[in-house]
Amino acid sequence: MACPCKVQKNLINSRFNYDSRKQIYLDYNATTEPDRELLGEYQNLSLSSWGHPMSPHGTGSEALKVSEKAQTLLDDIFSADFYSHFPSTGTEAVLKGLFFCQSLSERRRQAFHYYPSGICHPSVFQALEALKLPYTAVPVDPEGVMDLSALSASPEAERPVLIYSAVNHETGGLEKPETLYQYAHFRKGLDLCDAVQAFTRMDEAFWLPFCDLFFLSGHKFHVPRGIALLGLKKEAFREIEETLPDSTNPALQMVLVKGIGKYQQRRKEIQSRLAVQEKEAVHYWKKMNLPFRMESPVNKVPGVLNISLEVPEMDMEELFLFLAQNHLCISRFCACTGSVDGKSSILEGMGRPAERSSRSLRISGGAHTATQDWISAGRIICDYLKDPAGKSGS
């Protein structure tokens, strides 16, 4: 994990007093506040069903019942066609998903070649490197969609494992899951879908029927931290069923499943509201003369805006310190890099010039976002831009 960035250190050194009542939170693509009902459920289950589900006694049996009930509920929510595994994080889910792909490859004695989208989440590339798997990053078009013509020219393109984010973490842009799935299967390969952002923003019909593996992170939709979901299609992975590990935390497992069901019921309403808020936000930002350019593609989900500030020689560290001191929570990039400074590799991969990708912001709304939050965000950024030199060291 990256060390605390300069902004965090400077914020602490400035003796800034955080006040949650003043907070304007527009960083839902990063993480979400835990749901109080789910926290209560987790506490109750942790106290009543704390045994190891594989232990041969009453305590273990009670825990096993919780685990089996969670699996039954999950089959009803998604599909009984998938094996379910519950890693601690989305990053761990990527690593284990790739490990299972390689286990399948060795069982079949047929080598896979891995093809991540050039704008995948950094955890994908880190996992590929850690497992020493052969891979080729696939370039994307200006909308962030994988260019399969480039993949077709590769001599290793037989039995590909395509890896992509159905909804991009940084821009909210949409991929084409059905097209990628058909391509992978035509060439006797597999399709791994990062559905971390897709689940929170899109109906499952958009991505779930078109993947052999997928993963979600609970903390993206108000589930307490420490649990993710990795789904593996039984049709593809039945050969290694006996190697799939058992889960050991039934309480978190059940809380994740209930969180999935609860969020599904609210998702359409949340996204409809965010679509309206987003239009109003852009309208007001233009009225207040906020100098921004839209970097998110046209084909994207509501509630995620990636913009670049059209201001030369922008000091992003100073800007983010000012934003934090004014209780505005937004971010840059699609994962922590230890800094808020530098160019966005995602935007550069989409063909955006360095002077724009280096001044980009990711603003993402969610379940508790109000229209005024978007407007206030624009106002606070404008306040800084009126006199950036005067804000230095404040």
N, C-alpha and C positions, 0 to 999 in steps of 0.2 A: 504494500500500500504506500502511496506517495505520502511524504511528510507534509505537515501543515504548510500552506502556501504563505507568501509574503503578506497577503491581505489579512489572513487570519492572525498572523503574528502581530501585525501593526494594529489590528482591531483590539487585541488583548492589551497591547502596550499603551494604547490610548485610553485605557480604563473605561471603555464604552460599556454602558449599562443596558443590557438587553431587556426589552419590555415586550412580552408577547402580545399585549393588548394593542400595540402600535404596529405590529408586523403586517407587512403586505407580502404575502407568500405567493410567488408565481414561479415555483420550481418543482412542479408536480412530476415532471419527467425524471427528477432525481430521486425523490422519496416523498412519502405522504405520512401525515399524522396517524398514529394507530387508532383504530376504532375502539371506543370505550367498551362496547358490548363484547367485541372480540377479545379485548384484554381481560374482561371479567370471565369469559369462557375459558381462556387460557389458564387463568389462575385457578379456577375450579377444577379443571381437568388435571392440572399439574399436582393438585393436592389429593385428588380422588383416584387418579389412574396413573400413578408415577412409576409403576413397575416396568421392567423390561418385557416387551411382548413375547419374547422367546423363552422366558423363564418358566419352568414346569411347576408352577404353583398358582394359588389364587390371585396374588397380586399381578403376576404376569398375565394370567388369563383375562383379568379386567382390562389391562392395557391393550391386549390383543383384540378384545371386543371393540374398543374405541378405534383401533387402526382399521379393522375390517369394516366397521360402519362408515368410516371416512372414505374407504375405497368404493363402497357401494354408492355413496352419495356422489362421488366423483364420476363414477360410470354413468350415473343418471344425468349429470351436468354436461359432461363432454361426450365420451364414447367408450364403450366397453372394449373397443378395438385396440386400446392402448394399454401397455404396461405403465404403471405409475411408479416413479421413484422420487424421493423427497430430499434433495440436497439442502444444504444450509443457505446457499446463495445462488443467484443466477450465474455468477462466474464459475462456481463449482458445478453447476448443471451443464455449462458448456464443456468443461473439462471431462466430465463423466460421459456426456453424450458422445463426444469424439472418441473416448476410450472404448465405448461399446461399439461404435462403428468399426474401430480397428480390430476389436475382438471378433466381430462378424467377418471382417476381411480375412483374418487369419484362419478362422474356422472353414471358410469357403476356399481358402488358398487362392483368392482373387484380390489383387491389390486395388485399393481405392486411391484416387487422386482427389485432393480436397480443393474446392474452388470457393473461397469466401468472396463475397462482394467487396469491392475496394473500399466501401464505406461502412463495413461492419463495425460493431462495437469493438473497442480495443481488446476486450477480454477474449474474443475469438482468436485473434492473432497471437495473443499470449499463450492460449491453450495449445494452439497448433505448434508453436515453438517449443513449449514445455514437453509435449509428447513426441517431438521430432517427426512430425507427419509431413509428407510431401504436399505442398500446396502452391497454388498460383492465384494471386489476387485478380479478380475480374474487374475491369474498368466499368464505369457507369456513365450514363448519358447525363445531360444537364438537369434532368428531373430526378436523378439518383437511381435509375433503373439499370440493372445489370445488362451489359452488352453481350448477349450470347453469341453473336457473330465472332467476337474476339475469342471466346471459349472454343468455338468450333474449330478454330485454326490450330489449337493445341494438340500435339501428338499424344498427350496423356488423357485426352478427353473421354476415352472409354471408361465406364464405371466411375463417373464423377460423383462426389458428394458436394452438392450445392449448399452454401451457407449464406443466409441473408436475414436482415431484419424486415419483417413484413411492414412495420412502421418504423421509420428511422428515428433513433434516439435524439438526434440533434435538430432535425428539420421538420419532423412530422410527415415526411414524404412517404408515399406508398410504393411498395414493390408490386410484382405481378406473380403471386404465389402459384396460381394455376399453370401459368406458362412455364415456370421453373420446374414444377413438379413433373409436368409432361416431358420436359426435356431430359431431366435426370432419369426418369424411368425408361424412356426410349433408349437411353444409353446404358441401361442396367445399373443405374446408380441409386443414390439416396438424396433426400431433401431434408435439410435441417433448418427449421424456422425459429428464429429469435422472435418470440411473440410477447416479449416483456412489455413493449409499448402498445402492440396491437391489441392485446386483451383489454387494456384500459380504454381504448378508443374505438374499436371496431367489433362488429358482430363476428362470432367464430366462423360463420359461413364464408368469410373472406379468406381465411387462412387454414383452419383446422382440417378440412378435407384434403388439403394439398401439401401434406408434410408426412415424413416418416418419423421425424423427431421434432419436438418443440419444447420450449421451456418458458416458464413464467417466474417472476419474483414477487413474493407476497407483499413486500414493503412498498411496492408501486401502487397498491390498491387497498391501503389502510389495514393490512395485516401486520401484527408485530414482527419485528425483524427476526431473522434467523431461520427462514423456511422458504423454499422454492419448489417448483414442480418441474420434473422432467418426464415427458411422455414419449414412449417408444411404441411404434405401431407393431402389434403382435405379428401381423403378416410378414414383416421384415425381420423381426428380431426373435422369432420363436426358437431359432436354432441355439441361441445363447441364453434362453430363459433361466436355466439353472445357475447362471453366473450373476444374475441380477441380485443385488444385495437387499436384505430386508430393512425396513425402516425401524428406527429405535426411539422416536419421539412421537408417540401417538397424540399427545396433547397439541403440539404444534401442527401436526398433520391434520387433525380435525379442524383446528382454527383456520388453517389455510383453505380447506375445502368450503367451510362455511363463509369465509371471506369472499371466495370466488362466486358462490351463489348470491351473496348479498350484493356484491358489486354489479353482477350481471343485471339484477333487477333495476339498478339505478343508472346504468351506463347510457342508455338512449336519452334519458332526460338530461343527464349531465352534458352530453355532447351537443344536444340541441341548444341548450342554454349557452354553452361556450361558443357555438357558431355565431349566435347573435352578438355576444359580448365582443368577439374578435372583430366583427365588422364595425361596431361602435368604437372600439379602441383605435383602429386604424383611422377612422374618421376624425376622432378628437386629436390624435397625434399629428395629423396633417394640419388641423386648425391651429394647434399650438406651435407649428413650424418646427417640429422635431425632425432633424435632418437624418432620415433613415432610408434605407433601401431594403425591400423584401428579398430575403435569400431563400426562404422556404419555397419549394416548387408549387405550382398551381394545384397539382394533384396531391393533396395532403389531408390530414385529419384536422378537425376544428380544435382550437385551444392550444396549438403549438405554433409559435411564431419565431422564426430565426430571422433577425434583421442585422444589417451592418450600419454603423453610424458613419455618415458621410462627413467626417471631420478629419483633416490631415493631422498626422503625428499624434494620434490618440494615445494617451497613457492609460492603459486598461487597469493597471494596478491602482492608480489613484482614483479612477472612476469607481471601481468596485469597493474601495475603502469608503468612499463617499456614500455609495448606495447602501452599504451595510450600516453605516452610522445613521442613515435615515430609514432604517428598518425595511428596506426593499430587498427581497430575496429573489434574485434571478441568478443565472449562471452562464457559463460558456462551455463549449465542446459537448461531448456526450458521456464523458467520464472524467473523474479527477485526474489531472496531470501533475499536481503539485504546484500549479501556477494558473493564473487567469490571463497571463500574457502569452503572446505567440499566435501563430496562424492555425486556423481550423483545418485539420487534415480532411474532414468530411467535405467541407465546402470546396477545398482545393480539388478533391477527387471529382466533384461535380463541375469543375471548370471555372470556379469563381476565382478572380485574381487575388493575389496575396494582400493587396492593400484593403480589400473588402473582408477577406476571411480573417484578417488580423484584428478587425474592429467589430466582430460579430457578437451578438447576444442571443441567448436562447431563453425565451419567455414562455412558460407553460402553465396553463390554468388547470383547475380540477374541480372536485366536488364542492368546495367551499368558496370558490372564487366569485367575486361580485364585479359588476361592470366598473365600479369605482376603483377597484384594484388596478385594472388596466390603465385607466386614466391617470391615477396617481403615479403609476410607474413612469408614464411619459413625462409627467410634470417634474418628477424628481430628476430624471435624466436631463431634462431641459435646464433645470436649476444648476446642475453641474456644468453644463456646456456654456452657460452664460459667462462663467468666470472660472475655468478649470485651474488656472494658476493660483487663484485666491483660495482654492480648496486644499492645496497641497499642505500636508502636515496637520490638517484640522482634526 
